[in-house]
Amino acid sequence: MTSQRIDLLKREKELYNEGYEFICGCDEAGRGPLCGPVVAGAVILPKNYQLEGLNDSKKLSEKKREHFFEIIKTEAIAYGIGIVDAKTIDEINIYEASRLAMKRAIEQLKMNPDYVLTDAMPLPGYPIPSEAIIHGDALSLTIAAASVLAKVTRDHILYEMDKVHPELELSKHKGYPTKRHLELLRIYGPTDDYRFTYRPVRDLIVNSGKKSKEI
């Protein structure tokens, strides 16, 4: 086992030694984009699981993420996906929406975990022991696996949105506020799946009077 692999399993091994058996990793994707949902993944991997090359989803190519996505779904003891839409994000704010997506993902697991590791997201009052790890997606293999599930699932949702409104090129920028995305947004206006509390969208509405169109 490489030194990197030992590092990625360090916290999990400590928890195994403490008597925990089913450790759930949880992470979200989509806090920064102007549109679409925030999506969380939750996953319980086999004890001392290894998957060469698995790391934080942001450090992987799209091809690698898709590859690991299928492997994780097949080899995980259990996995779940939690989705919170743009309307709810506007209502409760993105931080709380990310927490809600994580809770929904955990609830989708086919079994209850003994312990939950999240990427920097505290779960106060949650009935299962949990721990928020800063940069957890780069430090924990279980959180890294969850980050891949979340990122790939969200990308797939954006691809479907792109089919409905190809003029916004959502499949290219995935909803992030790139220069091209902002240009297209000024031309065509936002759909109902945009986050209207986010400043670029809010300012566009105020300055241009553009109304959203159904997606």
C-alpha positions as CSV (number, residue, x, y, z in Angstrom):
1,M,0.0,0.0,0.0
2,T,1.4,3.4,-0.9
3,S,1.9,6.2,1.6
4,Q,-0.9,8.2,-0.1
5,R,-3.3,5.2,0.3
6,I,-2.4,5.0,4.0
7,D,-3.2,8.7,4.4
8,L,-6.5,8.4,2.6
9,L,-7.6,5.5,4.9
10,K,-6.1,6.9,8.1
11,R,-9.3,8.2,9.7
12,E,-11.3,5.2,8.5
13,K,-8.8,2.8,10.1
14,E,-8.9,4.7,13.4
15,L,-12.7,4.3,13.4
16,Y,-12.5,0.6,12.6
17,N,-10.2,0.2,15.6
18,E,-12.7,2.0,17.7
19,G,-15.3,-0.5,16.8
20,Y,-17.2,1.2,14.0
21,E,-17.9,-1.0,11.1
22,F,-20.0,0.8,8.5
23,I,-18.4,4.2,7.9
24,C,-20.2,6.6,5.5
25,G,-18.4,9.3,3.6
26,C,-20.5,12.2,2.4
27,D,-19.8,15.1,0.1
28,E,-21.6,17.6,-2.1
29,A,-21.2,19.2,-5.5
30,G,-22.7,22.3,-6.9
31,R,-22.4,25.1,-4.3
32,G,-20.9,27.6,-6.7
33,P,-23.0,27.3,-9.9
34,L,-25.7,29.8,-10.8
35,C,-28.2,27.1,-11.7
36,G,-29.2,23.5,-11.1
37,P,-29.4,21.6,-7.9
38,V,-26.8,21.0,-5.2
39,V,-26.2,17.2,-5.1
40,A,-24.7,15.1,-2.3
41,G,-23.3,11.6,-2.4
42,A,-23.1,9.2,0.5
43,V,-21.2,5.9,0.4
44,I,-20.2,3.0,2.6
45,L,-17.2,1.2,1.2
46,P,-16.0,-2.2,2.2
47,K,-13.5,-2.2,5.1
48,N,-10.0,-1.2,4.0
49,Y,-11.3,-0.7,0.5
50,Q,-8.8,0.3,-2.2
51,L,-9.3,1.8,-5.6
52,E,-6.1,3.0,-7.3
53,G,-6.3,6.6,-8.4
54,L,-9.4,7.6,-6.5
55,N,-9.2,11.1,-5.1
56,D,-11.1,14.3,-4.7
57,S,-13.4,14.5,-7.7
58,K,-12.1,18.1,-8.5
59,K,-8.7,16.6,-9.2
60,L,-9.9,14.0,-11.6
61,S,-10.7,14.3,-15.3
62,E,-14.3,13.8,-16.4
63,K,-13.4,10.5,-18.0
64,K,-11.8,9.3,-14.7
65,R,-14.8,10.4,-12.7
66,E,-17.2,8.5,-14.9
67,H,-15.0,5.5,-14.6
68,F,-14.8,5.6,-10.8
69,F,-18.6,6.4,-10.7
70,E,-19.5,3.1,-12.1
71,I,-17.0,1.1,-10.0
72,I,-18.1,2.8,-6.8
73,K,-21.7,2.1,-7.4
74,T,-20.9,-1.6,-8.1
75,E,-18.5,-2.2,-5.3
76,A,-19.9,-0.1,-2.5
77,I,-21.7,-1.7,0.4
78,A,-24.3,1.0,0.0
79,Y,-24.6,4.4,-1.6
80,G,-27.2,7.2,-1.8
81,I,-27.8,10.5,-3.7
82,G,-29.4,13.6,-2.2
83,I,-30.7,16.4,-4.4
84,V,-31.9,19.9,-3.4
85,D,-33.3,22.1,-6.2
86,A,-32.5,25.7,-7.0
87,K,-35.8,27.0,-5.5
88,T,-35.0,25.4,-2.2
89,I,-31.5,26.8,-2.3
90,D,-33.0,30.3,-2.7
91,E,-35.3,29.6,0.2
92,I,-32.9,28.3,2.8
93,N,-29.4,29.4,1.4
94,I,-26.8,27.2,-0.2
95,Y,-25.1,26.2,3.0
96,E,-28.2,24.8,4.6
97,A,-29.2,23.3,1.2
98,S,-25.8,21.5,1.1
99,R,-26.4,20.1,4.6
100,L,-29.9,19.0,3.6
101,A,-28.6,17.3,0.4
102,M,-26.1,15.3,2.6
103,K,-28.9,14.2,5.0
104,R,-31.0,13.1,2.1
105,A,-28.1,11.2,0.6
106,I,-27.5,9.4,3.9
107,E,-31.2,8.6,4.1
108,Q,-31.1,6.9,0.7
109,L,-28.5,4.3,1.9
110,K,-30.0,0.8,2.1
111,M,-28.6,0.5,5.7
112,N,-27.8,2.8,8.6
113,P,-24.1,3.7,8.9
114,D,-22.3,3.6,12.3
115,Y,-20.4,6.8,11.7
116,V,-20.5,9.6,9.1
117,L,-17.5,11.5,7.7
118,T,-18.3,14.7,5.8
119,D,-16.3,17.2,3.8
120,A,-16.3,20.1,6.2
121,M,-20.0,20.0,6.9
122,P,-21.1,19.6,10.5
123,L,-24.3,17.7,11.1
124,P,-25.5,19.0,14.5
125,G,-28.2,17.0,16.2
126,Y,-27.9,14.2,13.7
127,P,-28.7,10.8,15.2
128,I,-25.6,9.1,13.8
129,P,-22.1,10.1,15.1
130,S,-20.5,12.3,12.6
131,E,-17.3,14.3,11.9
132,A,-16.6,17.2,9.6
133,I,-13.1,17.0,8.1
134,I,-11.6,20.1,6.4
135,H,-10.5,19.1,2.9
136,G,-12.0,15.7,3.6
137,D,-12.4,14.9,-0.1
138,A,-8.6,14.9,-0.4
139,L,-7.9,13.2,3.0
140,S,-10.5,10.4,3.2
141,L,-11.0,7.7,0.6
142,T,-14.6,7.4,1.7
143,I,-15.4,11.1,1.3
144,A,-13.5,11.1,-2.1
145,A,-15.8,8.3,-3.3
146,A,-18.8,10.3,-2.2
147,S,-17.5,13.4,-4.0
148,V,-17.3,11.4,-7.3
149,L,-20.9,10.2,-6.9
150,A,-22.1,13.8,-6.2
151,K,-20.1,15.4,-9.0
152,V,-21.0,12.9,-11.7
153,T,-24.7,12.8,-10.8
154,R,-24.9,16.6,-10.9
155,D,-23.1,16.7,-14.3
156,H,-25.6,14.2,-15.7
157,I,-28.4,16.5,-14.5
158,L,-26.9,19.5,-16.2
159,Y,-26.5,17.5,-19.5
160,E,-30.3,16.8,-19.4
161,M,-31.0,20.5,-18.7
162,D,-28.7,21.4,-21.7
163,K,-31.0,19.3,-24.0
164,V,-33.9,21.6,-23.0
165,H,-32.0,24.8,-23.3
166,P,-29.0,24.3,-25.5
167,E,-28.6,28.0,-26.0
168,L,-27.2,28.3,-22.5
169,E,-24.5,25.7,-23.1
170,L,-25.0,24.2,-19.7
171,S,-23.1,21.0,-20.6
172,K,-19.9,23.0,-21.1
173,H,-19.8,25.2,-18.0
174,K,-22.1,23.1,-15.8
175,G,-23.7,26.3,-14.5
176,Y,-20.6,27.9,-13.1
177,P,-20.3,31.7,-13.7
178,T,-17.8,31.6,-16.5
179,K,-17.4,34.5,-18.8
180,R,-19.2,32.7,-21.6
181,H,-22.1,31.6,-19.3
182,L,-22.6,35.2,-18.1
183,E,-22.7,36.4,-21.8
184,L,-25.3,33.8,-22.7
185,L,-27.3,34.6,-19.5
186,R,-27.4,38.3,-20.5
187,I,-28.7,37.3,-24.0
188,Y,-31.2,34.6,-23.2
189,G,-32.1,35.2,-19.5
190,P,-32.3,32.6,-16.7
191,T,-34.6,29.6,-16.6
192,D,-36.6,28.6,-13.6
193,D,-33.8,26.4,-12.5
194,Y,-31.5,29.3,-11.8
195,R,-30.6,30.5,-8.3
196,F,-32.1,34.0,-8.1
197,T,-30.5,34.8,-4.8
198,Y,-27.0,34.5,-6.4
199,R,-25.7,38.0,-7.3
200,P,-25.0,37.5,-11.1
201,V,-28.6,36.3,-11.6
202,R,-30.2,38.7,-9.2
203,D,-28.3,41.7,-10.8
204,L,-29.3,40.6,-14.3
205,I,-33.0,40.5,-13.3
206,V,-32.8,43.9,-11.6
207,N,-30.8,45.6,-14.4
208,S,-32.5,44.1,-17.4
209,G,-36.0,43.1,-16.2
210,K,-35.5,39.7,-17.8
211,K,-37.9,37.1,-16.5
212,S,-37.2,33.4,-16.1
213,K,-38.4,30.9,-18.7
214,E,-39.6,27.5,-17.7
215,I,-37.0,24.7,-18.0
